[in-house]
Amino acid sequence: MTLLAVTALALGACGNQTEQRIGGAAVGAGTGAVVAGPVGAVVGGAVGAVTAPTVVRETRRSTR
């Protein structure tokens, strides 16, 4: 429950990066579910939401 609250706060405070965070959370949750089941889905979703803007920024920088 605490992880859900932290994730909600992180998503709410992200401003224009909301789409990136939601997409990262979805990819992370899907990957985590495949690897470790329901617990992996929660952890993967949280990690994906936190790291997605950095990954997108680095990907855009490397493709220029």
BALUMPA-318846 format. One line per field, with one value per atom (N, C-alpha, C): atom name; x, y, z; residue in three letters. Coordinates in nm, 2 decimals. Each point is the difference from the previous one (the first is absolute). Example, Ala and Ser with C-alpha at 12.3 -4.5 7.8 and 13.67 -1.06 7.14 Angstrom:
REM residues 2
atom: (N | CA | C | N | CA | C)
u: (1.32 | -0.09 | 0.09 | -0.04 | 0.09 | -0.08)
v: (-0.57 | 0.12 | 0.12 | 0.11 | 0.11 | 0.11)
w: (0.78 | 0.00 | 0.00 | -0.07 | 0.00 | 0.08)
rest: (ala | ala | ala | ser | ser | ser)
This chain:
REM residues 64
atom: (N | CA | C | N | CA | C | N | CA | C | N | CA | C | N | CA | C | N | CA | C | N | CA | C | N | CA | C | N | CA | C | N | CA | C | N | CA | C | N | CA | C | N | CA | C | N | CA | C | N | CA | C | N | CA | C | N | CA | C | N | CA | C | N | CA | C | N | CA | C | N | CA | C | N | CA | C | N | CA | C | N | CA | C | N | CA | C | N | CA | C | N | CA | C | N | CA | C | N | CA | C | N | CA | C | N | CA | C | N | CA | C | N | CA | C | N | CA | C | N | CA | C | N | CA | C | N | CA | C | N | CA | C | N | CA | C | N | CA | C | N | CA | C | N | CA | C | N | CA | C | N | CA | C | N | CA | C | N | CA | C | N | CA | C | N | CA | C | N | CA | C | N | CA | C | N | CA | C | N | CA | C | N | CA | C | N | CA | C | N | CA | C | N | CA | C | N | CA | C | N | CA | C | N | CA | C | N | CA | C | N | CA | C | N | CA | C | N | CA | C | N | CA | C)
u: (0.08 | -0.08 | 0.09 | 0.11 | 0.09 | 0.06 | 0.04 | 0.06 | -0.10 | -0.13 | -0.10 | -0.01 | 0.00 | -0.01 | 0.13 | 0.11 | 0.12 | 0.00 | -0.04 | -0.01 | -0.10 | -0.12 | -0.10 | 0.06 | 0.07 | 0.06 | 0.11 | 0.08 | 0.10 | -0.07 | -0.10 | -0.07 | -0.07 | -0.06 | -0.07 | 0.09 | 0.13 | 0.09 | 0.09 | -0.02 | 0.09 | -0.03 | -0.10 | -0.03 | -0.01 | 0.08 | -0.02 | 0.06 | 0.05 | 0.06 | -0.10 | -0.12 | -0.10 | -0.02 | 0.00 | -0.02 | 0.12 | 0.12 | 0.12 | 0.00 | -0.05 | 0.00 | -0.11 | -0.11 | -0.11 | 0.05 | 0.06 | 0.05 | 0.11 | 0.09 | 0.11 | -0.06 | -0.10 | -0.06 | -0.07 | -0.07 | -0.06 | 0.10 | 0.11 | 0.10 | 0.07 | 0.03 | 0.06 | -0.09 | -0.13 | -0.09 | -0.02 | 0.00 | -0.01 | 0.12 | 0.11 | 0.13 | 0.01 | -0.03 | 0.01 | -0.10 | -0.12 | -0.10 | 0.05 | 0.07 | 0.05 | 0.11 | 0.09 | 0.11 | -0.03 | -0.08 | -0.02 | -0.15 | -0.09 | -0.14 | -0.05 | -0.10 | -0.07 | 0.10 | 0.08 | 0.10 | 0.09 | 0.05 | 0.08 | -0.07 | -0.13 | -0.08 | 0.00 | -0.02 | 0.00 | 0.13 | 0.11 | 0.13 | 0.04 | -0.02 | 0.03 | -0.07 | -0.13 | -0.07 | 0.05 | 0.04 | 0.06 | 0.13 | 0.09 | 0.13 | -0.02 | -0.09 | -0.02 | -0.05 | -0.09 | -0.05 | 0.11 | 0.09 | 0.11 | 0.10 | 0.04 | 0.11 | -0.04 | -0.12 | -0.04 | 0.05 | -0.02 | 0.05 | 0.14 | 0.08 | 0.15 | 0.03 | -0.07 | 0.02 | -0.04 | -0.11 | -0.05 | 0.10 | 0.04 | 0.10 | 0.13 | 0.05 | 0.12 | -0.02 | -0.11 | -0.03 | -0.01 | -0.07 | -0.01 | 0.14 | 0.08 | 0.13 | 0.09 | -0.01 | 0.09 | -0.05 | -0.12 | -0.05 | 0.01 | 0.05 | 0.02 | 0.12)
v: (-0.12 | 0.12 | 0.13 | -0.01 | 0.12 | 0.02 | -0.10 | 0.01 | 0.06 | -0.03 | 0.06 | 0.15 | 0.04 | 0.14 | 0.08 | -0.06 | 0.06 | 0.02 | -0.11 | 0.01 | 0.10 | 0.01 | 0.10 | 0.14 | 0.02 | 0.14 | 0.03 | -0.10 | 0.02 | 0.04 | -0.07 | 0.02 | 0.14 | 0.03 | 0.13 | 0.12 | -0.01 | 0.11 | 0.01 | -0.08 | 0.00 | 0.10 | 0.07 | 0.11 | -0.06 | 0.06 | -0.04 | -0.14 | -0.07 | -0.13 | -0.11 | 0.03 | -0.10 | -0.11 | 0.03 | -0.10 | -0.10 | 0.06 | -0.09 | -0.09 | 0.06 | -0.08 | -0.11 | 0.03 | -0.10 | -0.11 | 0.04 | -0.10 | -0.09 | 0.06 | -0.07 | -0.10 | 0.05 | -0.09 | -0.12 | 0.03 | -0.11 | -0.11 | 0.05 | -0.09 | -0.08 | 0.08 | -0.06 | -0.11 | 0.04 | -0.10 | -0.12 | 0.01 | -0.12 | -0.08 | 0.06 | -0.08 | -0.07 | 0.08 | -0.06 | -0.11 | 0.01 | -0.11 | -0.13 | 0.02 | -0.12 | -0.07 | 0.09 | -0.06 | -0.05 | 0.08 | -0.04 | 0.00 | 0.00 | -0.01 | 0.13 | 0.00 | 0.12 | 0.10 | -0.06 | 0.09 | 0.07 | -0.07 | 0.05 | 0.11 | -0.01 | 0.10 | 0.13 | -0.01 | 0.12 | 0.07 | -0.08 | 0.06 | 0.05 | -0.08 | 0.05 | 0.13 | 0.01 | 0.12 | 0.12 | -0.02 | 0.11 | 0.05 | -0.10 | 0.03 | 0.06 | -0.05 | 0.06 | 0.14 | 0.03 | 0.14 | 0.09 | -0.04 | 0.09 | 0.02 | -0.10 | 0.01 | 0.04 | -0.01 | 0.03 | 0.13 | 0.12 | 0.12 | 0.00 | -0.06 | 0.00 | -0.09 | -0.11 | -0.09 | 0.07 | 0.07 | 0.07 | 0.11 | 0.08 | 0.11 | -0.06 | -0.10 | -0.06 | -0.06 | -0.06 | -0.06 | 0.11 | 0.11 | 0.11 | 0.06 | 0.02 | 0.06 | -0.09 | -0.13 | -0.09 | -0.01 | 0.03 | -0.01 | 0.13 | 0.10 | 0.13 | 0.00)
w: (0.00 | 0.00 | 0.00 | 0.08 | 0.00 | -0.14 | -0.06 | -0.14 | -0.09 | 0.01 | -0.09 | 0.03 | 0.12 | 0.04 | -0.05 | 0.01 | -0.05 | -0.15 | -0.07 | -0.15 | -0.04 | 0.07 | -0.03 | 0.01 | 0.11 | 0.02 | -0.10 | -0.04 | -0.10 | -0.14 | -0.03 | -0.13 | 0.01 | 0.11 | 0.01 | -0.01 | 0.05 | 0.00 | -0.12 | -0.10 | -0.11 | -0.11 | 0.00 | -0.10 | -0.14 | -0.09 | -0.14 | -0.04 | 0.10 | -0.03 | 0.04 | 0.02 | 0.04 | -0.10 | -0.13 | -0.10 | 0.00 | 0.02 | 0.01 | 0.12 | 0.11 | 0.12 | -0.01 | -0.05 | -0.02 | -0.09 | -0.11 | -0.10 | 0.07 | 0.07 | 0.07 | 0.10 | 0.08 | 0.10 | -0.07 | -0.11 | -0.07 | -0.05 | -0.06 | -0.05 | 0.12 | 0.10 | 0.12 | 0.07 | 0.01 | 0.06 | -0.09 | -0.13 | -0.08 | 0.01 | -0.01 | 0.01 | 0.14 | 0.11 | 0.13 | 0.02 | -0.06 | 0.01 | -0.07 | -0.11 | -0.07 | 0.08 | 0.06 | 0.07 | 0.14 | 0.08 | 0.14 | 0.04 | -0.09 | 0.04 | 0.06 | 0.08 | 0.05 | 0.08 | 0.08 | 0.07 | -0.10 | -0.10 | -0.10 | -0.08 | -0.02 | -0.07 | 0.08 | 0.13 | 0.08 | 0.00 | 0.03 | 0.00 | -0.14 | -0.10 | -0.14 | -0.03 | 0.03 | -0.02 | 0.07 | 0.12 | 0.07 | -0.05 | -0.04 | -0.05 | -0.14 | -0.08 | -0.13 | 0.00 | 0.10 | 0.01 | 0.05 | 0.08 | 0.05 | -0.11 | -0.07 | -0.10 | -0.14 | -0.03 | -0.14 | -0.06 | 0.07 | -0.06 | -0.03 | 0.08 | -0.02 | -0.12 | -0.02 | -0.11 | -0.13 | 0.00 | -0.12 | -0.03 | 0.09 | -0.02 | -0.06 | 0.05 | -0.05 | -0.14 | -0.03 | -0.13 | -0.10 | 0.03 | -0.09 | -0.03 | 0.11 | -0.02 | -0.09 | 0.01 | -0.08 | -0.14 | -0.03 | -0.14 | -0.08 | 0.06 | -0.07 | -0.08)
rest: (met | met | met | thr | thr | thr | leu | leu | leu | leu | leu | leu | ala | ala | ala | val | val | val | thr | thr | thr | ala | ala | ala | leu | leu | leu | ala | ala | ala | leu | leu | leu | gly | gly | gly | ala | ala | ala | cys | cys | cys | gly | gly | gly | asn | asn | asn | gln | gln | gln | thr | thr | thr | glu | glu | glu | gln | gln | gln | arg | arg | arg | ile | ile | ile | gly | gly | gly | gly | gly | gly | ala | ala | ala | ala | ala | ala | val | val | val | gly | gly | gly | ala | ala | ala | gly | gly | gly | thr | thr | thr | gly | gly | gly | ala | ala | ala | val | val | val | val | val | val | ala | ala | ala | gly | gly | gly | pro | pro | pro | val | val | val | gly | gly | gly | ala | ala | ala | val | val | val | val | val | val | gly | gly | gly | gly | gly | gly | ala | ala | ala | val | val | val | gly | gly | gly | ala | ala | ala | val | val | val | thr | thr | thr | ala | ala | ala | pro | pro | pro | thr | thr | thr | val | val | val | val | val | val | arg | arg | arg | glu | glu | glu | thr | thr | thr | arg | arg | arg | arg | arg | arg | ser | ser | ser | thr | thr | thr | arg | arg | arg)
